[in-house]
């Protein structure tokens, strides 16, 4: 009986862990697409420069943001299909922050790959 309780506890905890992992992986989707030269600040929290005709789009769990400088324009945004010249809504700003973090992670990964190659 003394061995049965730890075995049951372990089995139950593994069951909960697998349900939480499985549920999270089925519903979480994240994609990032980029084109052109995009430069982030040293804190990797905002865009310092985007070459003309550059863009990036980021989608997470159905929320989508795109940032572009198409046709040599200033940066413009599209959030969930709505064109914006400035981000003012808290949801949009948080989505943009997530996009910047994903972009920074992608750039760091690419930089690491470039260093590995002779």
N, C-alpha and C positions, 0 to 999 in steps of 0.2 A: 504494500500500500504506500510506503514512503517513496518508492520510485515512481509510482503511478502519477502522483501530483505534479512533479517536475516535467514528466513526459507530456502530460495533458497541457500544462501551461505553455510548454515549448510549441506544441502542435497548434494551440489556439493562437499564439502570437505569430507564428509563421503564416497561419491562415489569414489573419488581419493584414499582415505586411504584404502578402501577395495580392490581396484584393485591392489595397490602396495603390500599389504599383501598377497593377493591370488597369484599373480604372483611370489613372492619370495618363498612362501612355496611350490609351485609346482615344481620349478626347483632346489631347494637346497636339496642335500642329503649329509649325513655325517655318516660314520661308523668307528668304532674303534674296533679292536680285539687284545687281548694280551694273552701271555702265558709265564709263568716263572716270575722270580723276576727281575724287572727293577727299578733301583734307579736313581732318578733325583737329580740335585744339589739343594742347598737351594733356589736359585732364580727361580727354576723350568724352566730353559731355555736349559738345556742339560742333556744328559745321563752320569751319573758318572760310573755306573756299570750295566751290564746285565749278569745274570747267564748263564752258558753254556746251549745251547739248548733253549734259550728264543727268543721270537720274538714279534713284534707288527706290525700291519698293519693299515693304516689309508687311507680312501678314502673320498674325498670331491668333489662333482660335477664332477665326472669322472676322476679326478687326483688321482693316488694311489701311496703310498710309503709304503715299508715294510722294517723293520730293523730286522736283526737276528744275532744270534750267534750260528747257527746250527752246529753240529759236532765239538763243542768246538773251533770254529774259532773266529777270531776277528770280530767285527761288520761289517756286509756287508749290502748293501742297494740294493733295487730294486725300481726304479722309473718308473712308467708307463710301466712295463714289461722289462726294461733294467737294467741289473745287474751292480752295481757300487761298487768300493771299497772306494770311497770318493765323497762327494757331492761338486761339483764345480760350477754348473750352478745356477744362481740367482733363477730361478723358483723352482729348486729342494730344495734349501736352505729354501725358503719361505714355501714350502710345508712341509718340515721337522719341521720348527718352528710351523706351525699350528698343526702338529701331536703331538709335545711335549706339546703344550697347551692343546690339547684334552686329552692326557694321564694324565697330571697333574690334570685336572679337574676330570677325572675318579678316580684317586687315592684319591683325597680329598673327593669325594663323598663316596667312599668305606670306607675311614677312619671315616667319619661321621656316616655311617651306623654301623660300628663296635663299635663305642662308645655308640650308642643308645641301642645296644643289651647287655643284662647282661652276 
